[in-house]
């Protein structure tokens, strides 16, 4: 009888072991990805990598364009002083009335200004009576406004402002009314 009990226990243990082995085998089979799943996973990785690379190309291209656009900013800023000198010279020559000198200096001034404009330089159009904008103007001083409608507005423009593309490279220097 004892042998029979031992045999039954061995049979039960063997059956339990077989059941466990079958369960483990089923888990291994179900956890192993199919070739279709592997292909889908690799496609997904490829698409994401391709999209990331395209974004990188766009970003570097944009940075390169911005670099070239603003690479000559230092040269432009240094040339603004020359433009200012030309404007002052034109005013003085116009006061003294020498027409031949005025035409010659004006011709050189316009050539220089046109070349800088071709390279992206833009003159800020600022007039007396315009609203003061901190992003575009630099207030040199405030004076009592000559009229009520000029309070908080530009009374006089001291120095012209310039932009390179959409970037301010020199603020317009103005006098505001208070």
Buried (B, 14 or more C-beta within 10 A) or exposed (E): EEEEEEEEEEEEEEEEEEEEEEEEEEEEEEEEEEEEEEEEEEEEEEEEEEEEEEEEEEEEEEEEEEEEBBEBBEEBBEBBEEBEEBBEBBEEBBEEEEEEBBEEBBEEBEEBBEEBEEEBBBBBEBEBEBEBEEEBBBBEEEEEBEEEEBEEBBBBBEBBBBBBEEEBBBBBBBBBBE
